[in-house]
Amino acid sequence: MYFRYTANEVISMVESGFFDNPDIYITPPDGVQTDEDSADEDQGGLIDNLNGHQLQAEAEVVVRTNRYYRMRPSDDSDEEDVEESSHDELPGPSSTKRRRTPASSKPKSGARKWTKDDLPACAAEAFEATGTRRGLRAVDEDWTPTIWFEQFFSEDIVQLMVNESILYAKFRGNHQFTVDGKDIRAFLAVLILSGYVTLPRRRMYWEQAADCHNSLAAGFMTRDRFDEIMRYFHLADNNRLDKDDKFAKLRPLFNILNQSFLKMFRHETHLSIDESMVPYFGHHGCKQFIRGKPIRFGYKMWCLNSTLGYLVQFQAYQGKGSVTNQELGLGDSVIVDLINSLPEGPKYKLFFDNFFTSLRLLDHLTDHGFGATGTLRANRTDKCPLITPAAMKKKDRGHIDHRYDQTGEVIVIRWHDNSPVTIASNVYGVQPVDKAKRWSSAAKKEILVTQPAAIKQYNVCMGGTDRMDQNIGCYRTSIRSKKWWWPLFNYMMDVSIQNAFYLYKRSPAYSQRRLDLLGFRREIVEVYSQRYAQRLNIQQSNGRATRFGDWRVSTEIRLDRLDHLPLYVDKQKQCDVCKKKANFVCQKCTSGGAPVGLHPKDCFVRYHTE
């Protein structure tokens, strides 16, 4: 059942308790967006933050109910079960209470031929022959965390930041501003640091108070220099923005990262497609409000992920007007756009939820050689003669009903778990059935419930986007800005670190040094601190150097053969190679916050080469 409402009307109905747990989607309105958001950067997310354009924009409300009614069919169609709202009347401009949901397009060869057969075993074998169940592949490159990160935030992106920031500073009237690649790397290191050392205001990192001062952040650059870079930090030329692209200020970054993600992709065969929310509470036409989500306010990103979270391709949602293929619709177009760039060769198996799934989409993917499995809404079954959800609830737990379409080579399965679940696939069928553990309230214990193969595979392979969101949420970059695109930039940097960590765990370096995600981020900051920090002082005071940091020198810095020079000191130190006393240290390498002692001849060479 479909009605048209404005966002303001929907919010009023939700606050009055008219709906029971609805899903709400606000269509981004058209309008010119400024570079900065007028809201306070420390203000929390409120519905009151929605601007007038958003309140007047069209909103979609999805209400799931348990009652069904049967509509009178037309002369040339069969009867169809249509879901009915649990409320007798709904306020709104539409006076029609019951509307037929548009049916999915039928196969080219004619009407679907539903039978009680299972999906042929050869369908699954054709896809499984290309690899293992999840398609995981090892990584041959033995790289450090910093090198993995720089595969995504490469020199191309750093040079883009340098050029556009200088250009934007001139646009704002500051012709004296200058920045280089080292400044940008140091700037990024402070942002990464803020992910695991969180303070409520960014200037507190440079305060001298004992409860908040961070010597590592202060060592990269001064507070005023950081503020200056952040003020002019930019990613696109404002004079050349595409007016039809609401994310034009980030489009160059999006394009480079999509290319890098695809280049480093290890051709895993099992991929999932889902939405990811970027938290944002300011004013922008593309901001979404989705009730019931962990992140209710923010930008929506369509993501193509591997089973364990590697982001292969992404696309920022700009509203219904951004649909690239009007014939396919929004959900189908998103999937087609995300998989268009996948390399040929492997037979990919895609998994997605009921927002995307339709039999028309499965027909399209079958024609193009993709396997697909997704949960299906009850009103998208294309007249498949399954037991209705209301009747399925009366069956025993674990009951399975299925129909196979010989024309489209698609199977639709309805399974009774805690509630009826419908799934469609062109790869997995009912057999081989499995047993799933479920808690029985009646028996007060765990019981085994029959589960079809398609459901089992969906549970195993779906959730890569959620795994990515979980990793990002652990150490999300916390430094904020009033620029509306700043949360998206932070999100892309956190995603790049997450992707780099994913590849690092499958490389030989992980077996030698098993860093977790926190240690991975700290390693990047450590290397950048020894490579790009600007405020260093290795002169000794009370027998200890004042240089920040408490780590040993990393192998990547020790062997890079850049700026390693012996420096004489009055007080002798223990040589890090031969363990004897020495009056020389390396001006670049530090261990435990103090410069590394080395004899200037053999020990110095051995330390920096072996």
C-alpha positions, -999 to +999 in steps of 0.1 A: +000+000+000+015+033-011+007+069-001+026+102-007+036+123+024+060+151+031+088+145+057+070+169+080+038+149+079+057+116+085+076+130+115+043+142+130+027+108+126+058+090+140+059+113+171+022+107+177+026+070+177+005+064+146+030+039+131+045+008+147+082+006+139+081+020+103+111+024+080+113+060+068+132+072+037+134+110+030+139+118-007+168+144-010+152+176-024+168+196-052+187+227-042+221+244-042+242+234-012+269+256+004+303+244+014+297+248+051+269+237+074+253+264+095+248+242+125+271+241+155+297+214+150+293+202+186+255+201+184+238+167+186+214+153+160+178+165+163+148+163+140+147+200+144+179+202+124+160+193+092+157+224+070+126+236+052+135+218+019+139+185+037+106+189+057+087+196+025+105+168+005+086+136-004+091+107+022+084+070+019+070+050+048+072+012+048+049-004+074+051-042+079+018-058+091+005-093+094-030-090+078-037-097+042-066-091+019-074-105-015-080-080-043-104-086-070-083-095-101-087-081-135-101-103-163-067-113-176-049-120-143-051-144-114-059-135-079-031-119-059-025-116-022-017-080-012-005-068+022-030-046+041-021-020+066-029-027+102-047+007+104-081+012+088-074+048+077-042+068+071-041+105+069-027+120+038-036+135+004-046+102-011-082+090-007-075+054-020-070+029+007-060-001-014-037-001-044-022-029-064+015-032-062+031-032-097+042-067-106+077-075-116+084-077-153+080-112-167+107-132-185+112-125-222+099-160-231+065-154-215+047-161-182+065-179-154+060-216-151+060-224-114+066-260-104+072-278-070+107-288-082+140-278-065+167-257-082+188-281-103+221-291-087+240-280-118+231-244-112+251-243-080+279-264-093+284-240-122+293-212-097+310-233-070+335-247-096+353-214-096+365-214-060+359-221-024+326-214-005+337-179+004+363-174-022+390-162+002+425-157-013+458-151+004+478-119-003+514-123-016+527-088-009+547-086+024+540-049+031+538-029+063+506-012+075+517+022+061+524+008+027+490-009+026+473+023+037+491+043+010+478+019-017+445+037-012+454+071+001+481+073-026+502+101-039+475+109-064+451+118-036+477+137-016+486+158-047+449+164-053+446+177-017+477+199-022+466+215-055+429+220-045+437+234-011+461+260-025+436+269-052+408+273-026+430+295-004+436+318-033+398+317-040+393+329-004+419+357-008+449+341+009+476+340-017+504+333+009+490+299+019+512+270+009+511+233+017+530+202+005+527+164+006+545+161+040+521+186+055+491+167+042+505+133+055+511+149+090+476+164+088+461+129+080+481+114+109+465+137+134+431+127+120+439+090+123+452+096+158+418+112+168+401+078+160+416+061+191+425+092+212+392+111+213+388+145+227+356+167+226+373+196+208+402+194+184+421+223+200+424+203+232+451+182+216+475+212+218+464+225+252+491+223+280+466+210+305+476+176+320+443+160+313+442+165+276+476+175+261+488+151+234+525+154+227+522+133+196+496+155+179+515+186+190+547+172+175+533+169+140+525+206+137+513+236+157+477+242+165+475+272+143+491+254+114+466+225+117+437+250+118+450+268+088+453+236+067+418+225+078+404+259+069+416+256+033+415+219+029+397+211-003+392+183-028+376+199-059+376+232-078+345+252-069+345+268-103+342+235-121+316+216-101+289+196-118+256+212-109+237+180-113+261+161-089+253+168-052+286+153-042+307+171-067+330+184-040+340+148-033+337+133-067+375+133-075+382+115-042+354+090-048+366+082-083+402+076-072+392+055-043+368+033-063+397+026-088+421+018-059+396-005-041+390-024-074+427-026-082+436-042-049+405-064-049+415-101-047+386-114-069+366-131-041+335-147-055+310-141-027+299-105-024+271-087-006+254-054-013+239-033+014+236+003+027+260+020+050+252+052+070+277+081+075+266+100+106+258+136+100+234+160+118+237+192+099+219+206+069+222+189+035+197+178+009+211+143+008+209+137+045+187+107+053+166+097+084+161+060+088+142+050+119+155+020+138+190+021+124+221+024+147+229+056+128+196+073+120+208+106+106+234+109+079+244+101+043+236+068+027+263+049+009+255+019-013+283-006-008+296-038-025+316-057+001+333-091+003+320-115+029+344-103+056+341-066+049+364-055+021+348-026+003+350-032-035+329-004-049+306+023-033+281+049-045+267+079-025+229+081-026+216+113-041+179+106-043+155+090-068+166+115-094+200+099-096+186+065-109+207+056-139+183+031-154+146+041-150+134+008-164+151-012-136+142+012-108+163+024-078+173-009-062+181-028-094+200+002-108+222+004-077+233-032-080+239-030-117+260+001-113+281-015-085+289-047-104+296-031-138+333-026-130+340-060-116+367-078-135+356-106-158+365-142-151+352-154-117+315-163-115+304-140-087+276-148-062+258-117-050+237-115-018+214-086-009+183-078+012+147-073+003+151-036-005+169-047-037+155-082-045+130-087-073+125-115-098+132-090-126+166-083-111+174-120-108+165-125-144+188-097-154+217-111-133+212-146-147+214-133-182+247-116-174+263-146-156+259-135-120+246-157-092+222-139-069+204-147-036+183-123-017+154-121+007+121-111-010+092-091+001+058-108+000+044-085-027+073-091-051+069-128-057+053-123-092+023-144-084+043-173-071+018-198-056+035-201-022+017-205+011+008-170+023+027-157+053-005-158+074-009-195+066+028-202+071+027-189+107+003-218+115+028-244+103+055-260+124+087-241+129+111-251+100+083-257+075+095-251+039+074-242+008+091-235-025+084-231-062+108-232-092+104-212-123+117-232-152+115-202-176+136-178-155+157-205-137+148-190-103+136-206-071+115-188-045+115-204-010+093-195+020+105-207+053+090-205+088+116-194+114+105-169+141+084-155+114+079-163+077+110-156+055+109-155+017+141-158-003+148-160-040+179-174-057+193-186-090+222-205-073+210-221-041+178-242-036+163-262-008+187-291-008+208-300+010+187-290+040+206-282+072+197-279+109+199-245+126+198-240+164+170-219+177+157-211+211+122-225+219+102-205+244+078-234+248+104-261+254+127-237+273+157-250+254+175-249+221+160-270+193+171-279+158+151-264+130+152-275+094+168-248+072+170-247+034+204-243+017+196-209+003+189-195+038+221-210+052+243-195+024+226-161+028+233-161+065+269-170+060+277-146+031+255-116+038+268-090+063+300-078+047+288-042+049+279-047+086+313-061+093+329-030+076+307-007+096+317-025+128+354-020+121+349+017+112+328+023+143+355+011+167+379+039+159+360+065+139+379+097+132+365+122+157+378+156+146+349+176+132+343+205+109+314+226+097+319+216+061+290+194+050+313+170+032+338+165+061+321+134+076+322+118+041+359+125+038+366+110+073+345+080+064+365+073+032+398+076+052+384+051+078+372+028+050+407+029+034+423+019+067+397-009+071+404-022+036+442-020+042+438-039+075+417-066+057+446-072+031+473-070+058+456-098+078+460-121+047+496-111+040+528-128+052+535-098+074+505-107+097+521-140+106+552-122+117+535-094+136+499-100+145+485-065+148+448-059+155+429-029+140+440-006+168+476-016+165+473-012+127+462+024+131+488+032+157+515+018+134+505+042+107+507+071+131+540+059+145+556+058+110+542+091+100+555+107+133+590+096+125+587+106+088+566+138+087+566+153+122+578+189+121+584+198+157+613+175+168+639+180+195+664+152+202+686+173+226+688+155+258+673+168+290+679+150+323+692+120+305+661+116+283+651+130+250+621+153+247+610+138+215+574+125+217+565+089+213+570+058+234+575+032+206+606+014+192+616+026+158+597+007+131+614-015+105+599+007+078+617+038+091+649+020+101+654+007+066+641+035+044+677+050+039+664+086+042+679+113+065+697+088+088+728+107+100+751+101+130+749+129+157+774+134+185+761+136+221+779+144+253+764+116+274+772+081+263+744+057+253+742+020+248+747+010+211+716-008+199+737-033+179+768-042+199+754-031+233+786-012+242+788+025+251+787+050+223+787+088+219+767+089+187+730+086+180+709+085+148+692+119+144+661+102+130+656+069+148+642+069+183+635+041+207+614+045+238+613+083+232+651+086+231+674+086+201+690+053+192+727+050+202+750+036+175+787+035+167+792+056+136+810+029+116+799-008+114+770-006+138+754+024+121+755+006+087+743-027+101+714-011+120+700+006+089+706-022+063+700-055+081 
